[in-house]
């Protein structure tokens, strides 16, 4: 690959080979990474006056990436948390690029050295015992759907499962018995 074709080919391979085939990331992750690169490529096009197809990997250097991240926060009003999500997508691409284009290792190392931004994390709030009781009491125990909903709520409350994990459960995932079982092997 020439210096002019390496970036477009790398970006395409990152999405098709790395994210979809190798890592099998969720559609939400692909969409988030896609949105990040759409924003980055638009920003680079405005700054460098080049279409995305003409950009080279060398032009996507640490100063440009830092300026892009600052642009997101200062001009687009992006939060530090969202900025870090964008940076994680960029870092993931450059980690892939490090394996595919080692001749750019210096540039890649500089981009990977860009730190995430610190931000205040709110403490996680938990439901009180009274709130849990009220939530469980809202289910109608006289119907199948009410008993199902109570079971799902109890499972979520006792395990801390996310909604996506809860709705992804199948009967094959359930192991009835007491306590954790040791694996024999």
NORLINGI-V730999 format. One record per residue. N is the residue number from 1. RES is the residue in one letter. SS is DSSP state (H for helix, E for strand, - for the rest). NEAR is the number of other ideal C-beta (glycine too) atoms within 8 Angstrom. Layout:
n=N res=RES ss=SS near=NEAR
n=N res=RES ss=SS near=NEAR
//
This chain:
n=1 res=X ss=- near=5
n=2 res=X ss=- near=5
n=3 res=X ss=H near=7
n=4 res=X ss=H near=6
n=5 res=X ss=H near=8
n=6 res=X ss=H near=13
n=7 res=X ss=H near=11
n=8 res=X ss=H near=10
n=9 res=X ss=H near=9
n=10 res=X ss=H near=14
n=11 res=X ss=H near=10
n=12 res=X ss=H near=8
n=13 res=X ss=H near=11
n=14 res=X ss=H near=13
n=15 res=X ss=H near=12
n=16 res=X ss=H near=9
n=17 res=X ss=H near=9
n=18 res=X ss=H near=11
n=19 res=X ss=H near=13
n=20 res=X ss=H near=11
n=21 res=X ss=H near=8
n=22 res=X ss=H near=7
n=23 res=X ss=- near=7
n=24 res=X ss=- near=5
n=25 res=X ss=- near=7
n=26 res=X ss=- near=5
n=27 res=X ss=H near=5
n=28 res=X ss=H near=6
n=29 res=X ss=H near=9
n=30 res=X ss=H near=12
n=31 res=X ss=H near=8
n=32 res=X ss=H near=10
n=33 res=X ss=H near=13
n=34 res=X ss=H near=9
n=35 res=X ss=H near=8
n=36 res=X ss=H near=12
n=37 res=X ss=H near=11
n=38 res=X ss=H near=8
n=39 res=X ss=H near=11
n=40 res=X ss=H near=13
n=41 res=X ss=H near=10
n=42 res=X ss=H near=8
n=43 res=X ss=H near=11
n=44 res=X ss=H near=15
n=45 res=X ss=H near=12
n=46 res=X ss=H near=7
n=47 res=X ss=H near=8
n=48 res=X ss=H near=9
n=49 res=X ss=- near=5
n=50 res=X ss=- near=9
n=51 res=X ss=- near=6
n=52 res=X ss=H near=9
n=53 res=X ss=H near=5
n=54 res=X ss=H near=7
n=55 res=X ss=- near=15
n=56 res=X ss=- near=10
n=57 res=X ss=H near=13
n=58 res=X ss=H near=8
n=59 res=X ss=H near=11
n=60 res=X ss=- near=12
n=61 res=X ss=- near=10
n=62 res=X ss=H near=10
n=63 res=X ss=H near=6
n=64 res=X ss=H near=12
n=65 res=X ss=H near=14
n=66 res=X ss=H near=9
n=67 res=X ss=H near=10
n=68 res=X ss=H near=12
n=69 res=X ss=H near=12
n=70 res=X ss=H near=8
n=71 res=X ss=H near=10
n=72 res=X ss=H near=13
n=73 res=X ss=H near=12
n=74 res=X ss=H near=6
n=75 res=X ss=- near=6
n=76 res=X ss=- near=7
n=77 res=X ss=- near=5
n=78 res=X ss=- near=8
n=79 res=X ss=- near=8
n=80 res=X ss=H near=9
n=81 res=X ss=H near=7
n=82 res=X ss=H near=9
n=83 res=X ss=H near=13
n=84 res=X ss=H near=11
n=85 res=X ss=H near=10
n=86 res=X ss=H near=14
n=87 res=X ss=H near=13
n=88 res=X ss=H near=9
n=89 res=X ss=H near=12
n=90 res=X ss=H near=13
n=91 res=X ss=H near=11
n=92 res=X ss=H near=10
n=93 res=X ss=H near=13
n=94 res=X ss=H near=11
n=95 res=X ss=H near=9
n=96 res=X ss=H near=12
n=97 res=X ss=H near=13
n=98 res=X ss=H near=13
n=99 res=X ss=H near=6
n=100 res=X ss=H near=8
n=101 res=X ss=- near=11
n=102 res=X ss=H near=7
n=103 res=X ss=H near=4
n=104 res=X ss=H near=12
n=105 res=X ss=H near=8
n=106 res=X ss=H near=6
n=107 res=X ss=H near=11
n=108 res=X ss=H near=12
n=109 res=X ss=H near=9
n=110 res=X ss=H near=10
n=111 res=X ss=H near=14
n=112 res=X ss=H near=10
n=113 res=X ss=- near=7
n=114 res=X ss=- near=12
n=115 res=X ss=- near=4
n=116 res=X ss=- near=6
n=117 res=X ss=- near=8
n=118 res=X ss=- near=4
n=119 res=X ss=- near=8
n=120 res=X ss=- near=3
n=121 res=X ss=- near=4
n=122 res=X ss=- near=4
n=123 res=X ss=- near=4
n=124 res=X ss=- near=4
n=125 res=X ss=- near=3
n=126 res=X ss=- near=4
n=127 res=X ss=- near=7
n=128 res=X ss=- near=6
n=129 res=X ss=H near=6
n=130 res=X ss=H near=6
n=131 res=X ss=H near=8
n=132 res=X ss=H near=10
n=133 res=X ss=H near=8
n=134 res=X ss=H near=8
n=135 res=X ss=H near=10
n=136 res=X ss=H near=10
n=137 res=X ss=H near=6
n=138 res=X ss=- near=5
n=139 res=X ss=- near=10
n=140 res=X ss=- near=6
n=141 res=X ss=- near=7
n=142 res=X ss=- near=4
n=143 res=X ss=- near=7
n=144 res=X ss=H near=5
n=145 res=X ss=H near=7
n=146 res=X ss=H near=11
n=147 res=X ss=H near=10
n=148 res=X ss=H near=8
n=149 res=X ss=H near=9
n=150 res=X ss=H near=11
n=151 res=X ss=H near=8
n=152 res=X ss=H near=9
n=153 res=X ss=H near=11
n=154 res=X ss=H near=9
n=155 res=X ss=H near=10
n=156 res=X ss=H near=11
n=157 res=X ss=H near=9
n=158 res=X ss=H near=6
n=159 res=X ss=H near=6
n=160 res=X ss=- near=4
n=161 res=X ss=- near=9
n=162 res=X ss=- near=5
n=163 res=X ss=H near=7
n=164 res=X ss=H near=6
n=165 res=X ss=H near=8
n=166 res=X ss=H near=11
n=167 res=X ss=H near=6
n=168 res=X ss=- near=6
n=169 res=X ss=- near=8
n=170 res=X ss=- near=5
n=171 res=X ss=H near=4
n=172 res=X ss=H near=4
n=173 res=X ss=H near=6
n=174 res=X ss=- near=6
n=175 res=X ss=- near=5
n=176 res=X ss=- near=3
n=177 res=X ss=- near=5
n=178 res=X ss=- near=2
n=179 res=X ss=- near=4
n=180 res=X ss=- near=3
n=181 res=X ss=- near=6
n=182 res=X ss=- near=4
n=183 res=X ss=- near=4
n=184 res=X ss=- near=3
n=185 res=X ss=- near=2
//
